[in-house]
Amino acid sequence: MKIINDNKPINKKNYLVATIGYFDGIHYGHKKILHTIIKDAKKNNGQSMVITFWPHPRIILGKNDNVQLLSTLKEKETILKNIDIDILYLINFTKEFSKIKALDFITNFLEKKLKIDKLVIGYNHSFGNKREGNFNFLNKNKKHYNFNIQEISKQQINKKLEISSSIIRKTLEQGDVKKASIMLGYSYYLHGKVIKGDGIGSTIDYPTANIDIKKSKKIIPKDGVYTIQVIIKNKQYYGMLNIGYRPTVNGKNRRFEVHIFDFKSNIYDEKIKIEFLEKIRDEKKFKNLHLLKEQLIKDKITSIKIIEKNEKIRN
């Protein structure tokens, strides 16, 4: 996949079919659109292009640099590459760019600069200043451009489950990682670096790896205990994750602690990937560590059942 920044020229050689959007998380609904342009490009011996923005428009327009997302730019690039998109065209989203009228964007950018042959967009996509541009707008202004247009209907995208990036964000904030993963089409995940903790878990035979996720711009699911899959140096393990303040030991700061099943290696300073499978329970305060350990034993049994069920689905 070729990545082109909007300040660089594009050397168009053949048929070019494009789509536009932020594509946060690149969920199941997004993939319906992406697979459409990939199929169309192959049919016409051309190339597929995703036109997207960075940073997120809400960060620029809402004056909020703390917007939490479903995917980082790097993760988005990896997903698009893996599904065989040919070109990723990155637009630096600024306040100046946000003021461009929809018709000017169509004629000056899509028509004259990129010279696309076809534009495919979802039923609810809008663009241009004040979000005035959409599929109906494109239809009404056909005389201003020469490329073809196609709309992917709501029925094509959401046959059984209403899917959008905002719905997935809210679902994660509620802790329903299983439902969020169904909408994404893959397990929601986070990356983090293993740092030293206070070692309390080891005293009750449940050692944990403390994960530093302070730099992450991604959504952190609701506090609680989760069954997870962990990727360390390209190897897969299973375990449990606690997100929260550790009320049993009067914790002061929000922690992100992973207990990896049947794992004894030292992984301090390692960067690991955590994939969420299912939430087990909310975080709870116990009277003492003995009662906490008893609950962790139950949590592990629950997690193993979830893992076994997950493995059967995969196979």
Secondary structure, 3 states (H helix, E strand, C coil): CEEEECCCCCCCCCCEEEEECCCCCCCHHHHHHHHHHHHHHHHCCCEEEEEEEECCHHHHHCCCCCCCECCCHHHHHHHHHHCCCCEEEEEECCHHHHCCCHHHHHHHHHHHHCCCCEEEEECCCCECHHHCECHHHHHHCHHHCCCEEEEECHHHHCCCCCCCHHHHHHHHHCCCHHHHHHHHCCCCEEEEEEECCCCHHHHCCCCCEEEECCCCCECCCCCEEEEEEEEECCEEEEEEEEEECCHHHCCCCCEEEEEECCCCCCCCCCEEEEEEEEEEECCCCCCCHHHHHHHHHHHHHHHHHHHHHHHHHHC
